[in-house]
Amino acid sequence: MNLKPRRHEEPEINMVSLIDVVLMLVIFFMLSANFSGEGRLRIRLPQASAVPFERSTAATLVVTVTAGGSYLVNNRELVNASPDTLRSAIEQVAPTERGRPVSLRADGRATHQSVVTAMDVLAQLGFSQLDFITTRDRGSSAP
């Protein structure tokens, strides 16, 4: 029987591998983090550099969205801004002519929802040719 005390080794942790793993985790989380800076973004909306050719207004249906969100169909104001009223006004002006081109004129201060509602009503009625009316930017020469 061997009564000599066994040689007892101290456990040790390899710190180099641990540092490598932690460093890789830090790099991974830094690269995959979602930095939300929507409030700081400056968005420049596009402007038309030239006015396209004019079509005859007799053949074109013009839907106008005002700054307040009300609608005009061929320069006739509607009684309210509901989609049903807009739909019935368009059906009165163009009851069967779904291939007729439609020009959408929206005020720059109109809400996005008002413009999308007009586009949605036109799409539900089957109009497929939609033009956006723009004007030439004469005031500024911003890039």
Secondary structure, 3 states (H helix, E strand, C coil): CCCCCCCCCCCCCCHHHHHHHHHHHHHHHHHHCCCCCHHHCCCCCCCCCCCCCCCCCCCCEEEEECCCCCEEECCEECCCCCHHHHHHHHHHHCCCCCCCCEEEEECCCCCHHHHHHHHHHHHHHCCCCEEECCCCCCCCCCC
